[in-house]
């Protein structure tokens, strides 16, 4: 059960204290608080976990600090919509709003290599008015001898360059909880020039201890990639691990399923699940066309497969695109063959704009 309090309710207020005191006295029920800081309002949700079936919803709804009460299903208790279209969807981080209605492009380097390429990427993104990018400092690899990323050593100059070009959010994968500490230390030392969205990669979707550790911090939002060999429900439950630890600012990323049925693409594209995730949960949905396709092949119409796949996600209502670019793909340390070229970035953004406009026209067509 979710008890939604009045917006901007003060913790010291009598109505808040009375409501929480009542809820904390309920037998066999654990009370968890979650606060959402929006651009205008602070919203507080109280999660009642345990034996809630017999609780009287009307009685709880009548408490002085309560706006409404939502009976939840067993799955995705915190992140699920539970047929309540009024539940808060999305969040704002470092001045950038992420929800199920807007769209952000995170074009950048799959793996950070050197300051020259990082600066070229950030300048290219900034010149087109984009506020976000992707930069991989930590790279989990199948081969133990492959490049594992520069790690903490590159963070200061990556963050400083982000500040130089007014990049608000960097999507950056972490594979160990100490990486979060290293990111926080580097941000502090460089004066907080940017924000970091912590990315959980597909190999770690069911690394439950990592999910708990990342979910227990509330400073940074989290981008969770779908596990490449598990069901959608299993991956959504992985997102719930993050939320259950206190951080519900989660974006769910579809990145293709590992199956030979998808050949010749690297993975079988699963972007038809964009509207499914948006229907079942409150999470914005990201698509990763680069790791779905895994190459720079183009069709007979002259359009790259990566662009066609991106359009599939956008036309289905995706809210974020995670895509690989590189100034010199042959020199890239990781996934160079799938990276798009810098001189294709402007056309990529325009292609996305065209597709997004088509999506918005489709929405308008089916309204009411």
C-alpha positions as CSV (number, residue, x, y, z in Angstrom):
1,X,0.0,0.0,0.0
2,X,1.2,3.5,-0.8
3,X,0.1,6.5,1.3
4,X,0.6,9.7,-0.7
5,X,0.9,12.8,1.6
6,X,-0.1,16.3,0.7
7,X,2.5,18.1,-1.5
8,X,5.1,20.1,0.4
9,X,4.0,18.8,3.8
10,X,6.4,19.8,6.5
11,X,7.9,17.0,8.6
12,X,7.5,19.1,11.7
13,X,3.8,19.8,11.0
14,X,1.2,18.3,13.3
15,X,-0.6,16.6,10.4
16,X,2.7,14.9,9.3
17,X,3.5,13.8,12.9
18,X,0.0,12.5,13.5
19,X,-0.1,10.5,10.3
20,X,3.3,9.0,10.7
21,X,2.6,8.1,14.3
22,X,-0.5,6.3,13.3
23,X,1.1,4.4,10.5
24,X,4.1,3.4,12.6
25,X,1.7,1.8,15.1
26,X,0.1,-0.5,12.5
27,X,0.8,-4.2,13.4
28,X,3.0,-6.3,11.2
29,X,3.7,-3.4,8.8
30,X,7.0,-1.8,7.9
31,X,6.9,1.9,7.0
32,X,9.3,3.3,4.4
33,X,9.4,7.0,3.3
34,X,10.4,8.3,-0.1
35,X,10.6,11.9,-1.0
36,X,10.5,13.3,-4.6
37,X,12.0,16.7,-5.1
38,X,10.3,18.2,-8.2
39,X,10.9,21.6,-9.7
40,X,8.0,23.2,-7.7
41,X,6.8,20.7,-5.2
42,X,8.2,18.2,-2.7
43,X,6.2,15.0,-2.7
44,X,6.2,12.4,0.0
45,X,5.1,8.8,-0.4
46,X,4.9,6.3,2.5
47,X,5.2,2.6,1.5
48,X,3.5,0.2,3.8
49,X,5.1,-3.2,3.5
50,X,3.9,-6.5,5.1
51,X,0.4,-7.6,6.0
52,X,-1.5,-4.7,4.5
53,X,-4.4,-6.6,3.0
54,X,-6.6,-6.1,6.0
55,X,-5.8,-2.4,6.4
56,X,-8.8,0.0,6.1
57,X,-7.9,2.3,3.1
58,X,-10.7,4.8,4.0
59,X,-9.5,5.1,7.6
60,X,-5.9,5.8,6.4
61,X,-7.1,8.2,3.7
62,X,-8.9,10.2,6.4
63,X,-5.6,10.9,8.3
64,X,-4.7,14.7,8.3
65,X,-1.6,14.5,6.2
66,X,-2.9,12.1,3.5
67,X,-3.9,13.1,0.0
68,X,-4.8,9.6,-1.2
69,X,-4.0,5.9,-0.8
70,X,-3.1,3.4,-3.5
71,X,-3.5,-0.4,-3.1
72,X,-0.5,-2.0,-4.9
73,X,0.0,-5.3,-6.5
74,X,2.8,-7.7,-5.5
75,X,5.1,-6.8,-8.4
76,X,7.0,-3.5,-8.7
77,X,5.5,-2.1,-5.5
78,X,7.4,1.1,-5.5
79,X,8.0,1.7,-9.3
80,X,4.7,0.3,-10.5
81,X,1.8,2.5,-11.5
82,X,-0.8,0.2,-10.0
83,X,-3.6,1.6,-12.2
84,X,-3.1,5.0,-10.6
85,X,-2.5,7.5,-13.4
86,X,-1.9,10.3,-10.8
87,X,1.2,8.8,-9.3
88,X,4.3,10.9,-9.8
89,X,6.3,9.8,-12.9
90,X,9.9,10.8,-13.4
91,X,12.2,13.2,-11.6
92,X,14.4,16.2,-12.1
93,X,18.2,16.0,-11.7
94,X,20.7,18.8,-12.0
95,X,18.1,20.9,-13.7
96,X,17.1,18.3,-16.2
97,X,13.6,16.7,-16.1
98,X,13.3,13.0,-16.9
99,X,9.8,11.6,-17.3
100,X,7.6,9.5,-19.6
101,X,6.7,12.5,-21.8
102,X,10.0,14.0,-22.9
103,X,13.1,12.8,-24.8
104,X,16.8,13.2,-24.1
105,X,19.7,12.1,-26.3
106,X,22.8,10.8,-24.5
107,X,25.4,10.7,-27.4
108,X,28.9,10.0,-26.4
109,X,31.9,7.7,-26.0
110,X,31.3,4.1,-25.0
111,X,34.7,4.3,-23.3
112,X,36.7,7.3,-22.3
113,X,40.1,7.2,-24.1
114,X,41.8,10.6,-24.1
115,X,41.0,14.3,-23.4
116,X,41.1,15.3,-27.0
117,X,38.3,12.9,-28.0
118,X,36.3,13.6,-24.9
119,X,36.4,17.3,-25.6
120,X,35.5,16.9,-29.3
121,X,32.5,14.8,-28.2
122,X,31.3,17.3,-25.6
123,X,31.8,20.2,-27.9
124,X,29.8,18.5,-30.6
125,X,27.0,17.7,-28.2
126,X,26.9,21.2,-26.8
127,X,27.0,22.9,-30.2
128,X,23.7,21.1,-31.0
129,X,22.1,22.3,-27.7
130,X,22.2,18.9,-26.0
131,X,22.7,18.8,-22.3
132,X,23.6,15.1,-21.8
133,X,26.2,12.6,-22.9
134,X,27.6,9.2,-22.1
135,X,31.2,8.6,-21.0
136,X,32.4,5.1,-19.9
137,X,35.1,5.3,-17.2
138,X,34.6,1.7,-15.9
139,X,34.1,-1.0,-18.6
140,X,33.2,-4.6,-17.6
141,X,34.5,-6.8,-20.4
142,X,34.0,-10.5,-21.3
143,X,37.7,-10.9,-22.0
144,X,39.8,-10.3,-18.8
145,X,42.7,-8.9,-21.0
146,X,40.6,-6.3,-22.8
147,X,40.6,-2.6,-21.9
148,X,38.7,-2.2,-18.6
149,X,38.4,1.6,-18.7
150,X,40.6,4.4,-17.2
151,X,38.6,4.3,-14.0
152,X,38.9,7.0,-11.3
153,X,42.0,8.5,-13.0
154,X,40.0,10.1,-15.9
155,X,37.1,11.4,-13.8
156,X,38.5,14.9,-12.9
157,X,39.3,15.9,-16.5
158,X,36.1,14.3,-17.8
159,X,34.0,16.3,-15.3
160,X,35.9,19.5,-15.9
161,X,35.3,19.3,-19.6
162,X,31.7,18.6,-19.0
163,X,31.5,21.8,-17.0
164,X,33.3,23.7,-19.7
165,X,30.7,22.8,-22.3
166,X,27.7,23.0,-19.9
167,X,26.9,19.3,-20.0
168,X,24.4,18.7,-17.2
169,X,24.3,14.9,-17.0
170,X,26.8,12.2,-17.9
171,X,25.6,8.5,-18.0
172,X,28.5,6.5,-16.6
173,X,28.5,2.8,-15.8
174,X,29.6,1.5,-12.4
175,X,30.5,-2.1,-11.6
176,X,31.3,-1.8,-7.9
177,X,30.0,0.3,-5.1
178,X,33.5,1.9,-4.6
179,X,33.0,3.5,-8.1
180,X,30.2,5.6,-6.6
181,X,32.5,6.9,-3.9
182,X,35.2,7.7,-6.6
183,X,32.7,9.6,-8.7
184,X,31.5,11.6,-5.6
185,X,35.1,12.4,-4.7
186,X,35.9,13.6,-8.2
187,X,32.8,15.7,-8.4
188,X,33.6,17.3,-5.1
189,X,37.2,18.1,-6.0
190,X,36.2,19.6,-9.3
191,X,33.5,21.8,-7.8
192,X,30.4,19.8,-9.0
193,X,30.6,20.9,-12.6
194,X,28.2,18.3,-13.9
195,X,25.9,15.5,-12.8
196,X,26.3,11.8,-13.1
197,X,23.6,9.2,-13.9
198,X,24.9,5.9,-12.5
199,X,24.5,3.1,-15.1
200,X,24.0,-0.5,-14.2
201,X,25.1,-2.6,-17.2
202,X,23.3,-5.7,-18.6
203,X,25.9,-8.0,-17.0
204,X,25.0,-6.6,-13.5
205,X,21.3,-6.5,-13.8
206,X,21.0,-9.3,-11.3
207,X,24.0,-8.3,-9.2
208,X,21.8,-7.8,-6.2
209,X,24.4,-6.5,-3.8
210,X,25.4,-3.8,-6.4
211,X,21.8,-2.9,-6.9
212,X,21.3,-2.5,-3.1
213,X,24.5,-0.4,-2.8
214,X,23.6,1.9,-5.7
215,X,19.9,2.1,-4.6
216,X,20.9,3.1,-1.1
217,X,22.4,6.4,-2.3
218,X,20.0,9.1,-3.3
219,X,22.4,11.6,-4.8
220,X,22.4,10.3,-8.4
221,X,19.7,8.8,-10.5
222,X,20.2,5.3,-12.0
223,X,20.0,4.0,-15.5
224,X,19.4,0.2,-15.4
225,X,19.9,-1.8,-18.5
226,X,17.7,-4.9,-19.1
227,X,19.5,-8.1,-18.6
228,X,20.5,-9.6,-21.9
229,X,19.3,-13.2,-21.1
230,X,16.4,-12.8,-18.7
231,X,12.7,-11.9,-18.9
232,X,11.4,-8.4,-18.8
233,X,9.7,-9.1,-15.5
234,X,13.0,-10.2,-14.0
235,X,14.7,-7.0,-15.2
236,X,11.9,-4.8,-13.8
237,X,12.2,-6.6,-10.5
238,X,15.9,-5.6,-10.6
239,X,14.8,-2.0,-10.9
240,X,12.6,-2.5,-7.9
241,X,15.7,-3.6,-5.9
242,X,17.1,-0.1,-6.4
243,X,13.8,1.6,-5.4
244,X,13.4,-0.7,-2.4
245,X,16.7,0.7,-1.0
246,X,15.4,4.2,-1.3
247,X,16.3,5.5,-4.8
248,X,13.3,5.5,-7.1
249,X,14.9,7.9,-9.6
250,X,15.4,5.1,-12.1
251,X,15.4,5.0,-15.9
252,X,14.9,1.6,-17.5
253,X,17.0,0.9,-20.6
254,X,16.2,-1.6,-23.4
255,X,19.3,-2.7,-25.2
256,X,18.4,-5.8,-27.1
257,X,18.3,-9.5,-26.1
258,X,21.2,-11.9,-26.6
259,X,19.9,-14.4,-29.2
260,X,21.0,-15.6,-32.6
261,X,17.4,-14.9,-33.7
262,X,18.6,-11.3,-34.0
263,X,21.5,-12.0,-36.4
264,X,23.1,-10.2,-38.1
265,X,22.5,-7.6,-35.5
266,X,24.5,-7.9,-32.3
267,X,21.3,-8.4,-30.3
268,X,17.6,-9.0,-31.0
269,X,16.0,-5.5,-30.8
270,X,13.3,-5.4,-28.0
271,X,12.1,-1.8,-28.4
272,X,8.5,-3.0,-28.8
273,X,8.6,-3.2,-25.0
274,X,8.9,0.6,-24.6
275,X,5.2,1.1,-24.2
276,X,4.9,-2.0,-22.0
277,X,7.4,-0.6,-19.5
278,X,5.7,2.8,-19.5
279,X,2.3,1.1,-18.9
280,X,3.5,-1.1,-16.0
281,X,5.9,1.3,-14.2
282,X,6.6,5.0,-13.5
283,X,10.0,4.8,-15.0
284,X,11.1,6.8,-18.1
285,X,12.3,4.3,-20.8
286,X,15.7,4.5,-22.6
287,X,16.7,2.7,-25.7
288,X,20.3,1.8,-26.7
289,X,20.4,1.3,-30.5
290,X,24.2,1.0,-30.6
291,X,24.4,-2.2,-28.5
292,X,21.4,-3.6,-30.1
293,X,22.8,-3.3,-33.7
294,X,26.5,-3.5,-33.0
295,X,27.7,-2.3,-36.4
296,X,27.6,0.5,-39.0
297,X,25.8,-1.5,-41.6
298,X,23.3,0.4,-43.7
299,X,20.2,-0.6,-45.7
300,X,19.6,-0.1,-49.4
301,X,17.9,3.2,-48.6
302,X,21.3,4.5,-47.4
303,X,20.2,4.8,-43.8
304,X,22.2,3.1,-41.0
305,X,20.6,0.2,-39.2
306,X,21.4,2.1,-36.0
307,X,19.2,5.0,-37.2
308,X,16.3,2.7,-38.2
309,X,16.5,1.0,-34.8
310,X,16.6,4.3,-33.0
311,X,13.5,5.3,-34.9
312,X,11.7,2.2,-33.7
313,X,12.3,3.2,-30.1
314,X,11.4,6.8,-30.6
315,X,8.2,6.1,-32.5
316,X,7.2,3.8,-29.7
317,X,7.6,6.6,-27.1
318,X,11.2,6.3,-25.8
319,X,12.3,9.0,-23.3
320,X,16.0,8.6,-23.7
321,X,18.5,7.5,-26.3
322,X,21.9,6.1,-25.3
323,X,24.0,6.1,-28.4
324,X,27.7,5.6,-29.3
325,X,29.7,8.3,-31.2
326,X,33.4,8.7,-31.6
327,X,35.7,11.3,-33.3
328,X,37.9,8.5,-34.6
329,X,36.1,5.1,-34.4
330,X,39.0,3.0,-35.6
331,X,41.0,4.3,-32.6
332,X,38.3,3.6,-30.1
333,X,39.2,1.3,-27.2
334,X,35.7,-0.2,-27.0
335,X,33.0,-0.8,-29.6
336,X,34.5,1.3,-32.3
337,X,32.9,-0.6,-35.2
338,X,29.4,0.4,-33.9
339,X,30.1,4.1,-33.1
340,X,28.6,6.7,-35.3
341,X,30.8,9.5,-36.7
342,X,30.9,13.1,-35.4
343,X,29.9,14.4,-38.8
344,X,26.7,12.3,-38.5
345,X,25.7,13.7,-35.1
346,X,23.7,16.7,-36.4
347,X,21.8,14.5,-38.9
348,X,21.2,11.9,-36.1
349,X,19.6,14.6,-33.9
350,X,17.5,15.8,-36.8
351,X,16.4,12.3,-37.6
352,X,15.4,11.8,-34.0
353,X,13.5,15.1,-34.1
354,X,11.6,14.0,-37.2
355,X,10.6,10.7,-35.6
356,X,9.7,12.3,-32.4
357,X,7.4,14.7,-34.2
358,X,5.7,11.7,-35.8
359,X,5.2,10.1,-32.4
360,X,3.6,13.2,-31.0
361,X,1.3,13.3,-34.0
362,X,0.3,9.7,-33.4
363,X,-0.4,10.5,-29.7
364,X,-2.6,13.4,-30.8
365,X,-4.4,11.2,-33.3
366,X,-5.4,8.7,-30.6
367,X,-6.2,11.1,-27.7
368,X,-9.7,10.7,-26.3
